[in-house]
Structures are given as C-alpha cells and as structure tokens.
Amino acid sequence: MISGRGLAHTGGTLDKLESIPGFSVSQSPEQMEEILEKVGCCIVEQSRELVPVDKILYALRDVTATVDSLPLIIGSILGKKVAENLTALVLDVKVGSGAFYQTLESAQQLAESLVSIGTQLGINTVAVFSRMDSPLGRRVGNSLEVLESLECLEGRGPQDLREMVTTLGGTLLWQCGRASSVSEGTARIAGALDDGSALGAFQGMLQAQGVAPKVAQALCAGTEEQRLRLLGKAQVQEELGTEGTVQQILALPIAQVLHALGSGRTQEGQRINLRVGAELLVSVGQRVKKGTPWIRIHYECPALSEVNRRTLQGALILKDVEPFVPGPKMVKTLSPSKP
C-alpha cells in the first residue's frame, strides 16, 4: 500500500515478508495510518479490525466449492480495497498455464467486472494483464523471492520483474495524476529503483513494522550471502541439467513440487518452510549445452524424490531451434477512462 492516502493494494506477499526476522504484518488500522504517514508505504494482513468479514466469506467459498465463483471473487478482491479507502487501484490480472485463467479471453470478464465495479465505487481502477506461463523472475519461494526483490530495489535483478514493477507502478502514478502518461510514470519508477530511493523506503517500512534497524540495514545494504544468513538458506541445493533451446518454463509444475517440499499449505494455519524454493539458471529463448544446470532446488525435509525430479524436468519445454528473444510479460491494459 502506498500513501496518498491509501493509493494502492498488493497481495500474495505476506509469507514472503514474514521470512524477514521481526517483520510483522499484524498492524491495527491506527498503526497502519501511522506507518503510512511516517514512511509512505506499508504491507499488512487482513485482521479482525481490517475487513474481518472477508476471511469468513473466503472460508465459506472454500467449503461450498465456490472459490471460482466470479461474483464472490470480485467481492473478495474489491471489498478489501473499499475498506482501505483507496483512491486508485492497479489490478495485475494473471493469464497463462500457471494462472487461474489460462487465456486472455477467459480473464477478460473478470477484469472488465473489476474495473467497472471498482470505478462505480469511486476507486480509479485499471487492470493490467500479465503472462504467467513461466515464473516471474529467476527465484521462486518465500526467502528467495525476498532476496530477488531486494535486487530489484537496487536497480538490478531480472528484466521481466523490473518490467512488471515499473509498468504497474508507472500506471499507478498516471492514475493519481503524478505523471502525465504511463510511460512517464514508468520512467519515474525506474529512476526510484536506480537511485536507491525505493530501497530506502523499503528499509524504512521494515523498521516501522518491527524489524530491528541493524537487520533492516544488513538486508538492504548487505551482500547476497549476508542477506541469506538473515533470511535463511535451505540445507540442500540440488541442480538438474538439460540441453537445447528453452522454449518455455512452465510455472505450475515447479510450484507443485515446491508446495510438496513444504513451501505452501494444505490446510489453514499449517507451518511452512520459508527456505524451500528454486532458482532458474536459464531463461526462455536461451540455447544451453548438454548437462548445463537449468534449475537449482532448495529443500530440506521432505527430500526431493524421483517423481519430483521428473515433474520438474517436465516443466522445461525444449526445441532444437535457434536462440530467440521472448515477448513481454505485460499483455494489455484495461482502463475505463483517463483519470
């Protein structure tokens, strides 16, 4: 969430952030306002004080097999945003083999409904479609994704992750009238990544949400090894090899294997292993020689099984073709009108 006050909402990050020692996503509405005033951004969880009904409704969707109900999805997504008194909202609508909606056409109805209803509720709402056939970035898993996020905040990291961050952030600046166009907003976000101001804001947020100043400093200014010592590193790292031109890296099989290794939950409240994850060592379009490692799996207990290894190898789609440059992650933008 970015102050403005309360201009944006993000999701799917809580487990990742809780891999940072001391970070607390449990903040009261008053604490949230204080952090926004002081730092300019915060990331908090749903609670008894903040959209409490959403948790009840989601549990009902789960037991009544209506998780995929479009009206209930829309209510769940927008209910939290309305409760937070947002003025602008960018929705990242995932499309592809690793997403809930596998085609652009099937995701269109959801996006159109979200933009229309969000706008009617007084929130300047835009939907951006992005591809989720292959994983975003090079690292998958809670601690590893925090590490990659820090690289991005330093102006480094994978290009597709940077594209996603600058596009979504640039769109938000345009919606709020802080940029005359999406391209200008995108350039401003890129500048904040490159000049260190984004990383500085993140460090301030960490400290405001419970991280000790020395830990926040070490995470934001340390080496990769220093960061991993704080975030935690799995006991075992195993690499799998391949040969050919990488046509596609399927996100879903990788996610399924990592889930089986303990990175996700099968029931509410289950403890997860934040250190479990994967690093992609090759990229789509790249030609790799025989035996070249393409993925590194981080795991502990349970161990990586032969079934897991076959599943992972099935996630890599190879062709005997020349190397090529993959298309952009961002597909299209749906907006009711210019803010």
C-alpha positions as a Markdown table, in Angstrom:
| # | Residue | x | y | z |
|---|---|---|---|---|
| 1 | Met | 0.0 | 0.0 | 0.0 |
| 2 | Ile | 1.3 | 3.4 | -1.0 |
| 3 | Ser | 0.3 | 6.5 | 0.9 |
| 4 | Gly | -1.7 | 9.2 | -0.8 |
| 5 | Arg | -3.5 | 8.3 | 1.4 |
| 6 | Gly | -4.1 | 4.7 | 0.6 |
| 7 | Leu | -3.5 | 4.6 | -3.1 |
| 8 | Ala | -2.7 | 1.0 | -3.9 |
| 9 | His | -3.1 | -2.5 | -2.7 |
| 10 | Thr | -0.9 | -5.5 | -3.2 |
| 11 | Gly | -1.4 | -9.2 | -2.4 |
| 12 | Gly | 0.4 | -12.5 | -2.2 |
| 13 | Thr | 3.3 | -11.2 | -0.2 |
| 14 | Leu | 2.7 | -11.9 | 3.5 |
| 15 | Asp | 4.5 | -15.3 | 3.8 |
| 16 | Lys | 7.5 | -13.8 | 1.9 |
| 17 | Leu | 7.8 | -10.8 | 4.2 |
| 18 | Glu | 7.5 | -12.9 | 7.3 |
| 19 | Ser | 10.7 | -14.6 | 6.3 |
| 20 | Ile | 12.3 | -11.4 | 7.4 |
| 21 | Pro | 13.2 | -11.6 | 11.1 |
| 22 | Gly | 11.0 | -9.4 | 13.2 |
| 23 | Phe | 8.7 | -8.2 | 10.3 |
| 24 | Ser | 5.1 | -8.0 | 11.5 |
| 25 | Val | 2.1 | -7.9 | 9.1 |
| 26 | Ser | -0.3 | -7.7 | 12.0 |
| 27 | Gln | -1.0 | -3.9 | 12.3 |
| 28 | Ser | -4.1 | -2.2 | 13.6 |
| 29 | Pro | -5.7 | 0.4 | 11.3 |
| 30 | Glu | -4.2 | 3.1 | 13.6 |
| 31 | Gln | -0.7 | 1.6 | 13.3 |
| 32 | Met | -1.2 | 1.3 | 9.5 |
| 33 | Glu | -2.1 | 5.0 | 9.2 |
| 34 | Glu | 0.9 | 6.0 | 11.4 |
| 35 | Ile | 3.3 | 3.9 | 9.2 |
| 36 | Leu | 1.8 | 5.5 | 6.0 |
| 37 | Glu | 2.3 | 8.9 | 7.4 |
| 38 | Lys | 5.8 | 8.2 | 8.5 |
| 39 | Val | 7.2 | 6.0 | 5.7 |
| 40 | Gly | 4.8 | 6.3 | 2.8 |
| 41 | Cys | 4.1 | 2.6 | 2.4 |
| 42 | Cys | 3.1 | -0.5 | 4.4 |
| 43 | Ile | 2.1 | -4.1 | 3.9 |
| 44 | Val | -0.4 | -5.6 | 6.4 |
| 45 | Glu | -2.6 | -8.6 | 6.7 |
| 46 | Gln | -6.4 | -8.9 | 6.9 |
| 47 | Ser | -7.4 | -9.0 | 10.6 |
| 48 | Arg | -10.4 | -8.7 | 13.0 |
| 49 | Glu | -10.1 | -4.9 | 12.6 |
| 50 | Leu | -9.4 | -4.7 | 8.9 |
| 51 | Val | -12.0 | -6.3 | 6.6 |
| 52 | Pro | -12.8 | -9.1 | 9.1 |
| 53 | Val | -15.8 | -10.4 | 7.0 |
| 54 | Asp | -13.5 | -11.3 | 4.1 |
| 55 | Lys | -11.9 | -14.2 | 5.9 |
| 56 | Ile | -15.3 | -15.6 | 6.8 |
| 57 | Leu | -16.6 | -15.3 | 3.3 |
| 58 | Tyr | -13.4 | -17.0 | 1.9 |
| 59 | Ala | -13.8 | -19.9 | 4.3 |
| 60 | Leu | -17.5 | -20.3 | 3.1 |
| 61 | Arg | -16.3 | -20.3 | -0.5 |
| 62 | Asp | -13.8 | -23.0 | 0.3 |
| 63 | Val | -16.3 | -25.4 | 2.0 |
| 64 | Thr | -19.1 | -24.7 | -0.6 |
| 65 | Ala | -16.8 | -25.3 | -3.6 |
| 66 | Thr | -17.4 | -21.7 | -4.9 |
| 67 | Val | -13.8 | -20.4 | -4.8 |
| 68 | Asp | -14.0 | -19.9 | -8.6 |
| 69 | Ser | -17.4 | -18.0 | -8.4 |
| 70 | Leu | -16.9 | -14.8 | -10.3 |
| 71 | Pro | -19.2 | -12.6 | -8.2 |
| 72 | Leu | -17.6 | -13.9 | -5.0 |
| 73 | Ile | -14.1 | -13.4 | -6.4 |
| 74 | Ile | -15.0 | -9.8 | -7.3 |
| 75 | Gly | -16.5 | -9.2 | -3.8 |
| 76 | Ser | -13.4 | -10.6 | -2.1 |
| 77 | Ile | -10.9 | -8.6 | -4.2 |
| 78 | Leu | -12.7 | -5.2 | -4.1 |
| 79 | Gly | -14.1 | -5.5 | -0.6 |
| 80 | Lys | -10.7 | -5.1 | 1.0 |
| 81 | Lys | -9.8 | -2.2 | -1.3 |
| 82 | Val | -13.0 | -0.3 | -0.5 |
| 83 | Ala | -12.4 | -0.9 | 3.3 |
| 84 | Glu | -9.0 | 0.6 | 2.9 |
| 85 | Asn | -10.4 | 3.8 | 1.4 |
| 86 | Leu | -8.3 | 3.6 | -1.8 |
| 87 | Thr | -8.3 | 6.3 | -4.4 |
| 88 | Ala | -6.6 | 4.4 | -7.1 |
| 89 | Leu | -6.0 | 0.7 | -7.8 |
| 90 | Val | -3.9 | -1.3 | -10.3 |
| 91 | Leu | -5.0 | -4.9 | -10.7 |
| 92 | Asp | -2.5 | -7.4 | -12.0 |
| 93 | Val | -4.6 | -10.0 | -13.8 |
| 94 | Lys | -2.5 | -13.1 | -14.5 |
| 95 | Val | -3.1 | -15.1 | -17.7 |
| 96 | Gly | -1.5 | -18.4 | -18.8 |
| 97 | Ser | -0.8 | -22.0 | -17.9 |
| 98 | Gly | 0.3 | -21.1 | -14.3 |
| 99 | Ala | -2.7 | -18.9 | -13.7 |
| 100 | Phe | -6.3 | -19.4 | -12.7 |
| 101 | Tyr | -7.4 | -18.0 | -16.1 |
| 102 | Gln | -5.3 | -19.7 | -18.9 |
| 103 | Thr | -6.4 | -17.5 | -21.8 |
| 104 | Leu | -6.8 | -13.7 | -22.3 |
| 105 | Glu | -10.4 | -14.2 | -23.3 |
| 106 | Ser | -11.3 | -16.1 | -20.1 |
| 107 | Ala | -9.7 | -13.4 | -17.9 |
| 108 | Gln | -11.4 | -10.6 | -19.8 |
| 109 | Gln | -14.7 | -10.9 | -18.0 |
| 110 | Leu | -13.1 | -10.8 | -14.6 |
| 111 | Ala | -11.0 | -7.8 | -15.5 |
| 112 | Glu | -13.9 | -5.9 | -17.0 |
| 113 | Ser | -16.1 | -6.5 | -14.0 |
| 114 | Leu | -13.4 | -5.4 | -11.5 |
| 115 | Val | -12.6 | -2.2 | -13.4 |
| 116 | Ser | -16.3 | -1.4 | -13.9 |
| 117 | Ile | -17.4 | -2.1 | -10.2 |
| 118 | Gly | -14.2 | -0.5 | -8.8 |
| 119 | Thr | -14.9 | 2.7 | -10.8 |
| 120 | Gln | -18.5 | 2.7 | -9.7 |
| 121 | Leu | -17.3 | 2.5 | -6.1 |
| 122 | Gly | -15.2 | 5.6 | -6.5 |
| 123 | Ile | -11.8 | 3.9 | -7.0 |
| 124 | Asn | -9.8 | 4.8 | -10.1 |
| 125 | Thr | -9.3 | 1.2 | -11.3 |
| 126 | Val | -7.1 | -0.2 | -14.1 |
| 127 | Ala | -6.4 | -3.8 | -14.9 |
| 128 | Val | -3.1 | -4.9 | -16.4 |
| 129 | Phe | -2.9 | -8.4 | -18.0 |
| 130 | Ser | 0.4 | -10.2 | -17.5 |
| 131 | Arg | 1.6 | -13.6 | -18.6 |
| 132 | Met | 2.1 | -16.4 | -16.1 |
| 133 | Asp | 3.2 | -19.3 | -18.2 |
| 134 | Ser | 6.7 | -19.1 | -16.9 |
| 135 | Pro | 7.7 | -17.9 | -13.4 |
| 136 | Leu | 8.3 | -14.2 | -12.9 |
| 137 | Gly | 12.0 | -13.5 | -12.3 |
| 138 | Arg | 14.6 | -16.1 | -11.6 |
| 139 | Arg | 13.8 | -17.1 | -8.0 |
| 140 | Val | 10.7 | -18.9 | -6.6 |
| 141 | Gly | 9.9 | -19.4 | -2.9 |
| 142 | Asn | 9.5 | -17.1 | 0.1 |
| 143 | Ser | 13.0 | -16.3 | 1.2 |
| 144 | Leu | 14.4 | -16.4 | -2.3 |
| 145 | Glu | 11.8 | -14.0 | -3.6 |
| 146 | Val | 12.6 | -11.5 | -0.9 |
| 147 | Leu | 16.3 | -11.7 | -2.0 |
| 148 | Glu | 15.3 | -11.1 | -5.6 |
| 149 | Ser | 13.0 | -8.2 | -4.6 |
| 150 | Leu | 16.0 | -6.6 | -2.8 |
| 151 | Glu | 18.0 | -6.9 | -6.0 |
| 152 | Cys | 15.2 | -5.2 | -8.0 |
| 153 | Leu | 15.0 | -2.4 | -5.4 |
| 154 | Glu | 18.7 | -1.9 | -6.0 |
| 155 | Gly | 18.1 | -1.4 | -9.8 |
| 156 | Arg | 19.3 | -4.9 | -10.6 |
| 157 | Gly | 17.6 | -8.3 | -10.9 |
| 158 | Pro | 15.7 | -9.9 | -13.8 |
| 159 | Gln | 14.4 | -7.7 | -16.6 |
| 160 | Asp | 10.9 | -9.2 | -16.5 |
| 161 | Leu | 10.5 | -8.4 | -12.8 |
| 162 | Arg | 11.7 | -4.9 | -13.4 |
| 163 | Glu | 9.2 | -4.6 | -16.3 |
| 164 | Met | 6.4 | -5.7 | -14.1 |
| 165 | Val | 7.3 | -3.3 | -11.2 |
| 166 | Thr | 7.9 | -0.2 | -13.4 |
| 167 | Thr | 4.7 | -0.8 | -15.5 |
| 168 | Leu | 2.4 | -1.3 | -12.6 |
| 169 | Gly | 4.0 | 1.5 | -10.6 |
| 170 | Gly | 4.0 | 3.8 | -13.6 |
| 171 | Thr | 0.3 | 3.1 | -14.3 |
| 172 | Leu | -0.5 | 4.0 | -10.7 |
| 173 | Leu | 1.4 | 7.3 | -10.8 |
| 174 | Trp | -0.6 | 8.2 | -14.0 |
| 175 | Gln | -3.9 | 7.3 | -12.3 |
| 176 | Cys | -3.0 | 9.5 | -9.4 |
| 177 | Gly | -2.1 | 12.4 | -11.6 |
| 178 | Arg | 1.6 | 12.3 | -10.6 |
| 179 | Ala | 2.6 | 11.5 | -14.1 |
| 180 | Ser | 1.2 | 12.8 | -17.4 |
| 181 | Ser | 1.4 | 9.4 | -19.0 |
| 182 | Val | 2.1 | 5.7 | -18.1 |
| 183 | Ser | 5.5 | 6.0 | -19.9 |
| 184 | Glu | 6.4 | 9.0 | -17.8 |
| 185 | Gly | 5.3 | 7.1 | -14.6 |
| 186 | Thr | 7.3 | 4.1 | -15.7 |
| 187 | Ala | 10.4 | 6.2 | -16.1 |
| 188 | Arg | 9.9 | 7.7 | -12.7 |
| 189 | Ile | 9.6 | 4.3 | -11.0 |
| 190 | Ala | 12.7 | 3.1 | -12.9 |
| 191 | Gly | 14.5 | 6.1 | -11.6 |
| 192 | Ala | 13.5 | 5.4 | -8.0 |
| 193 | Leu | 14.9 | 1.9 | -8.4 |
| 194 | Asp | 18.2 | 3.1 | -9.8 |
| 195 | Asp | 18.9 | 6.0 | -7.4 |
| 196 | Gly | 18.3 | 4.0 | -4.2 |
| 197 | Ser | 15.2 | 5.9 | -3.0 |
| 198 | Ala | 12.9 | 2.8 | -3.5 |
| 199 | Leu | 15.3 | 0.7 | -1.4 |
| 200 | Gly | 15.4 | 3.4 | 1.3 |
| 201 | Ala | 11.6 | 3.5 | 1.5 |
| 202 | Phe | 11.6 | -0.3 | 1.9 |
| 203 | Gln | 14.1 | -0.2 | 4.7 |
| 204 | Gly | 12.0 | 2.4 | 6.4 |
| 205 | Met | 8.9 | 0.2 | 6.1 |
| 206 | Leu | 10.8 | -2.8 | 7.5 |
| 207 | Gln | 11.8 | -0.8 | 10.6 |
| 208 | Ala | 8.3 | 0.7 | 11.1 |
| 209 | Gln | 6.9 | -2.8 | 11.0 |
| 210 | Gly | 9.1 | -4.4 | 13.6 |
| 211 | Val | 12.5 | -5.2 | 12.0 |
| 212 | Ala | 15.5 | -4.2 | 14.1 |
| 213 | Pro | 17.4 | -1.3 | 12.5 |
| 214 | Lys | 20.6 | -3.4 | 12.2 |
| 215 | Val | 18.7 | -6.2 | 10.5 |
| 216 | Ala | 17.0 | -3.8 | 8.1 |
| 217 | Gln | 20.3 | -2.2 | 7.3 |
| 218 | Ala | 22.0 | -5.6 | 6.7 |
| 219 | Leu | 19.2 | -6.7 | 4.4 |
| 220 | Cys | 19.2 | -3.5 | 2.3 |
| 221 | Ala | 22.9 | -2.9 | 2.2 |
| 222 | Gly | 24.4 | -6.4 | 2.6 |
| 223 | Thr | 25.8 | -8.9 | 0.1 |
| 224 | Glu | 23.7 | -11.9 | -1.1 |
| 225 | Glu | 25.4 | -14.2 | 1.5 |
| 226 | Gln | 24.7 | -11.7 | 4.3 |
| 227 | Arg | 21.1 | -11.5 | 3.2 |
| 228 | Leu | 20.7 | -15.2 | 3.0 |
| 229 | Arg | 22.1 | -15.7 | 6.5 |
| 230 | Leu | 19.3 | -13.4 | 7.8 |
| 231 | Leu | 16.5 | -14.8 | 5.6 |
| 232 | Gly | 17.6 | -18.5 | 6.0 |
| 233 | Lys | 19.0 | -20.9 | 3.4 |
| 234 | Ala | 17.8 | -24.5 | 2.9 |
| 235 | Gln | 20.2 | -27.3 | 3.9 |
| 236 | Val | 20.3 | -28.8 | 0.5 |
| 237 | Gln | 20.7 | -27.3 | -3.0 |
| 238 | Glu | 20.3 | -29.7 | -6.0 |
| 239 | Glu | 20.7 | -28.8 | -9.7 |
| 240 | Leu | 19.1 | -30.5 | -12.7 |
| 241 | Gly | 20.7 | -30.4 | -16.1 |
| 242 | Thr | 19.4 | -30.1 | -19.7 |
| 243 | Glu | 20.3 | -29.5 | -23.4 |
| 244 | Gly | 18.6 | -27.5 | -26.1 |
| 245 | Thr | 16.8 | -24.1 | -26.7 |
| 246 | Val | 14.4 | -23.2 | -23.9 |
| 247 | Gln | 11.0 | -22.7 | -25.5 |
| 248 | Gln | 9.1 | -22.4 | -22.2 |
| 249 | Ile | 9.4 | -22.9 | -18.5 |
| 250 | Leu | 6.1 | -24.0 | -17.0 |
| 251 | Ala | 5.3 | -22.3 | -13.7 |
| 252 | Leu | 2.7 | -24.7 | -12.4 |
| 253 | Pro | 4.8 | -27.9 | -12.1 |
| 254 | Ile | 7.6 | -26.0 | -10.3 |
| 255 | Ala | 5.0 | -24.6 | -7.9 |
| 256 | Gln | 3.5 | -28.0 | -7.3 |
| 257 | Val | 6.9 | -29.6 | -6.5 |
| 258 | Leu | 7.8 | -26.7 | -4.1 |
| 259 | His | 4.5 | -27.0 | -2.4 |
| 260 | Ala | 5.1 | -30.7 | -1.9 |
| 261 | Leu | 8.5 | -29.8 | -0.4 |
| 262 | Gly | 6.9 | -27.6 | 2.2 |
| 263 | Ser | 6.7 | -24.1 | 0.7 |
| 264 | Gly | 2.9 | -24.0 | 0.8 |
| 265 | Arg | 0.0 | -25.0 | 3.0 |
| 266 | Thr | -2.6 | -27.8 | 2.6 |
| 267 | Gln | -4.7 | -26.5 | 5.5 |
| 268 | Glu | -5.2 | -23.2 | 7.3 |
| 269 | Gly | -2.6 | -22.4 | 9.9 |
| 270 | Gln | -0.1 | -25.0 | 8.7 |
| 271 | Arg | 3.6 | -24.1 | 9.2 |
| 272 | Ile | 5.5 | -23.7 | 6.0 |
| 273 | Asn | 9.2 | -23.9 | 5.3 |
| 274 | Leu | 10.2 | -20.4 | 4.1 |
| 275 | Arg | 13.6 | -21.6 | 2.9 |
| 276 | Val | 12.2 | -24.0 | 0.3 |
| 277 | Gly | 12.5 | -22.6 | -3.2 |
| 278 | Ala | 14.0 | -22.8 | -6.7 |
| 279 | Glu | 16.4 | -20.7 | -8.8 |
| 280 | Leu | 16.0 | -20.7 | -12.6 |
| 281 | Leu | 19.5 | -20.8 | -14.1 |
| 282 | Val | 18.4 | -20.4 | -17.7 |
| 283 | Ser | 15.9 | -18.2 | -19.4 |
| 284 | Val | 13.3 | -18.6 | -22.2 |
| 285 | Gly | 15.0 | -18.3 | -25.6 |
| 286 | Gln | 18.4 | -19.4 | -24.3 |
| 287 | Arg | 20.4 | -22.2 | -26.0 |
| 288 | Val | 22.1 | -24.4 | -23.4 |
| 289 | Lys | 24.7 | -27.1 | -23.9 |
| 290 | Lys | 24.3 | -30.7 | -22.7 |
| 291 | Gly | 24.5 | -31.1 | -19.0 |
| 292 | Thr | 24.1 | -27.4 | -18.2 |
| 293 | Pro | 22.1 | -26.9 | -15.0 |
| 294 | Trp | 18.8 | -25.2 | -15.6 |
| 295 | Ile | 17.3 | -25.2 | -12.1 |
| 296 | Arg | 18.6 | -25.3 | -8.5 |
| 297 | Ile | 16.1 | -26.6 | -5.9 |
| 298 | His | 16.5 | -25.6 | -2.3 |
| 299 | Tyr | 14.9 | -28.1 | 0.1 |
| 300 | Glu | 15.2 | -29.9 | 3.5 |
| 301 | Cys | 12.6 | -32.4 | 4.7 |
| 302 | Pro | 10.9 | -33.9 | 2.8 |
| 303 | Ala | 13.7 | -34.6 | 0.3 |
| 304 | Leu | 13.4 | -34.2 | -3.5 |
| 305 | Ser | 12.1 | -37.5 | -4.9 |
| 306 | Glu | 12.5 | -39.1 | -8.3 |
| 307 | Val | 8.8 | -38.2 | -9.0 |
| 308 | Asn | 9.6 | -34.6 | -8.1 |
| 309 | Arg | 12.6 | -34.6 | -10.4 |
| 310 | Arg | 10.6 | -36.0 | -13.4 |
| 311 | Thr | 7.9 | -33.3 | -12.7 |
| 312 | Leu | 10.5 | -30.6 | -12.8 |
| 313 | Gln | 12.1 | -31.9 | -16.0 |
| 314 | Gly | 8.6 | -31.9 | -17.5 |
| 315 | Ala | 8.3 | -28.2 | -16.7 |
| 316 | Leu | 11.1 | -27.4 | -19.2 |
| 317 | Ile | 10.0 | -27.3 | -22.8 |
| 318 | Leu | 12.9 | -27.6 | -25.2 |
| 319 | Lys | 13.1 | -27.3 | -29.0 |
| 320 | Asp | 16.0 | -27.7 | -31.4 |
| 321 | Val | 15.8 | -24.1 | -32.7 |
| 322 | Glu | 18.0 | -21.0 | -32.7 |
| 323 | Pro | 18.0 | -18.8 | -29.6 |
| 324 | Phe | 15.3 | -16.1 | -29.5 |
| 325 | Val | 14.1 | -13.1 | -27.5 |
| 326 | Pro | 10.9 | -13.9 | -25.6 |
| 327 | Gly | 7.9 | -11.5 | -25.7 |
| 328 | Pro | 7.0 | -9.1 | -22.9 |
| 329 | Lys | 5.3 | -10.2 | -19.7 |
| 330 | Met | 2.7 | -7.4 | -19.9 |
| 331 | Val | 0.0 | -8.1 | -22.4 |
| 332 | Lys | -2.6 | -5.3 | -22.3 |
| 333 | Thr | -4.2 | -2.7 | -20.1 |
| 334 | Leu | -7.9 | -2.2 | -19.4 |
| 335 | Ser | -8.9 | 1.2 | -18.3 |
| 336 | Pro | -12.4 | 2.9 | -18.1 |
| 337 | Ser | -11.0 | 6.3 | -18.9 |
| 338 | Lys | -8.1 | 8.6 | -18.2 |
| 339 | Pro | -8.1 | 9.8 | -14.6 |
